[in-house]
Amino acid sequence: MSEATQGSMAVLIDYENLALGTGRRKRNGHQEPGPAPDVKRILERLVDKGRIVSKRAYCDWQRFDSALTPLHELGVELIEIPDRAYTGKNSADIRLAVDAMEMCFTKEHIDTFAILSGDSDFSPLVSKLKEFGKMVIGVGMRESTSTLLAENCDEFIFYEDIVTPGGIPDYSTKVPREKHECYQLLFETIETVLGESGSYVQASLLKNMMRRKRPQFSERSYGYRNFTALLNEASSYGFIKIHRDQKSGTFVVDGFCE
């Protein structure tokens, strides 16, 4: 995967759908919200797909006011949507679709749309965006996502696979607690990049991808002289396999140890 090949992305969030997707269904059939969806982790995953230039979330924010500050801190533009009890329809779906098509026609540099929802009502929007040459990535909960929507997207990522990555080594007992955040970011990025490339990743690209996820990241903040020192330590613990490329002299990460 090359950064040069990545384009610009708009992220459109049907927040109520995500929040309800983390919850459970009551006996009367109504869905109640669960834990707040980790939008930060979703965005960190999406930066692997392209440069995010627009982030909007649609919701009746009076119902989810606890999400306001975290979303503001992530730079997400909050679009207030009236309660459907007053409008008689899901205004969030309509407004999100209108904004997506407006961007499609007026912001030609945006070539990828990420729709954070599992609602089948967005399937026609996905089809229309693809018709105009846009790539569409969907993100939603495994149990509540419409099969029609998931199959219509160019790529669909299940939320559970983002927040609970499966192939990451357990570093908690070997690595000092103050370095846990660094190792979590390193391993999540390795898993994502290798999952797409299927082979290996150069250290320079790996670091760039980590900084795309966390712009403030610096290995020096965790006591490492340079990025190679971090990789060497992770390798010495038996977490990752690395080697030095004979031609370029740079380090390459081959993957996780068995």
N, C-alpha and C positions, 0 to 999 in steps of 0.2 A: 504494500500500500504506500503510495506516495502522496505527500502533502500537496504537491503541485497539481495533482489530478482532482483534488477536492474542490467543490464549489461552495456556494453560499446557501444557507438553509434558513427557513422560517419554521419556528416551532409554535404550534397552535394547540392549546391545552383545553380540553373539555374537563374542567376541574371536578365538577360534580360527579361525572362518570368515573373518574379515577378514585375519588374519595369513597363512593359507594362500592366500588369494586374491591376495596380492601376490607369491607364489612361483611355482614352476613344477612341472610334473608329471614325476616320474622315469620311467625306462623300465619299472619294475615297476608303474606305474600309481598309485603313492602320490604325494600332493602334499606338497612340502616348503615350510616357511615362507619368505617373502621378507623384504624390508625391513619394519620395524615400521610398521603403518598409522599415518598421521598423524591421530590422533583429535582433536587440537586444531583442525586445519583443518576437520574434519567438524563439530565443535561450533560453530565460528565460522560455518559455512554454515547450520546449523540454527537459530541464534538469529534469522535473518531470518524464520523461520516461526512463532516464538512464544517465550515466556519459558520457559526450561528450568528445571523445578523438581525433577527427579529424574534422576540419571545412574547407571546400573548396568552393570557389565561382568561377564560370566560366562565362566569358563575354569578349567582346571587350571593354576593359576598357577606351579606348579613347572616347567612346560614353557616358560613365557614370563615368567620372573622379571625380565627386563630391562625389562619394560613396567610394573612395579609403581610405581616412583617417578614416571615421567611421568604416569601415570593418577591417582595420588594428588594430584599438583600441580594437576590439572585438576578435582579434587573429585569424581572418579568413585568410587562405592562398588564395591568388588571382591568379587564373590561366588565363593567357592571351590567348584569342581565336581570331584568325583572323576574320575580317569582312566577312560574308558569301558572300558578293558581289565579293570577290576575290576567295573564295573556291568553290562557287556554291552549298554549303550544310551547314546545321547547325552543325558546328564543335563543338559547346558547348555540344550538345546532345551526340555526339560520344565520346568526351573526358570524359565527366561525366560518361557515361556508362562503358567505358574502365577502368577508375579508380575504379569504384564501384566493378567490377568483379575482378580486381587485389587485392583489399582489401579483398574481399570475400575469395580468395584462399590463400593469404599470411598473413593475420592478423586475425587469428582464434578467437581472443578474442573479436572482433567486432561482436556482435550478432544482432544489430539493425542498419538499414540504414534509415535516414530521407532524403527524396528527396523533395527539395523545388522547385516545379514547378507544373503547371497544364497541361503540354503538354502530349498529348496521346502517343507521340512517346516513352515515358518512360515505357509504359505498359509492353512490352516484358522484359525489365530490371527488373521490379518489379516481374514478374512471375519467372524469372530465379533466383533471389535472394531468393525468397520464396522456390523454388525448392531445394536450398542448405541449407535450414533450417534457413534462416535469417528472422527477423521481419522487415517489411517495413512500415514506417509512411510517409504519404504525407502531404505537406502543400501547399495551393494555394488559389487563389482568387475565390470566389464563382461563379462569372459570367463567368470567362474565363477558369475554370478547366474542363477538359474532364471527362465526366461521367465514361468512360471506365477506366481511370486511378484511379479515386477516389474509384470505386468499387473493383478494383484489389488490392489496398493496404490493409494491415491489419487494418490500421486506417488512416483516412484522416481528417485533421484539416483545417478548412477554416480560412484564414487570418483575415477576418472580425471579427470572434469570438475571436481572440486573442487580437486585438487592441481595440475592443469595447465590453468588457465582459458585459453580460446582467444582471446578478443577484447581482451585487455589490451595496451595499447601498450608497447613496449620503452622503458623510461625509464632504463636502466642507463648510457647514455653522456651524457645531459644532466643528470641529477640527481645531486648529490653523494652519495657512498656512505652518509653518516650519515642521509640522508633516504630511503633505499631502502625501509625498513620502513614508513614513513609512506605513501609512494606505492603500495606493494603493497596495503596495507589500503584505501586510498582507491579504487583501481581495482577491486579485487575486490568491494568493496561496491557501487560504481556498476554493475558488470556484473550482479551479482545482482539489485539493485533494479530496474534498467531491463529486465532479462530478464523480470521478473514484471509490471511496470506497462506496459511497452511504449511509454512516452512520455517522461517526464521525472521528475526528483526534486528537491524543494526542498532547499536546503542544510541547513536545520535538521533535516529528517528524515534526510538522509544522514549528518550528524554523529551523530545519535542511534543510527543503525544501526551506525556504526563503533564507538561506545562499547559497544554491546551485544556486539559481537564481541570487543573489547578494552576492558574497563572502565577500564583505566589510561590509555587514550589521551587525550592533550592535544596540540593543535597547537603550543602554546607550548614543549613539550619539544623541538620540532624547529626552534625559532627563529621561528615565525610569530606575529604580533601577535594574529591572530584566525583563525577558520576561513575567512573570505572571502579573506584573504591567501594561504592555501594554494590555494584554488580559482583565484584570479587567476594565481598562478604556474604552476599546471598548465595553465591556458588559454594563458598567454604562451608556454609551451613547445610549444604545438600539440597537446596531448594530449586535451583535453576542450573541449566547447562549452558556454558558459554565457551567461545573460542575466539582467537584473534584471526581476522582475515589476513591471509598472506599478502594479498595485493595492496590493500588499502592500509593495513596496519591497525584498523579499528576493531573494536570488540563487537561480537555478534551474539545475540541470545538465541539459543536453539530451542528452548522450551523448558518445561518443568521436569525435574527428576522424577523417576518412577517411584 
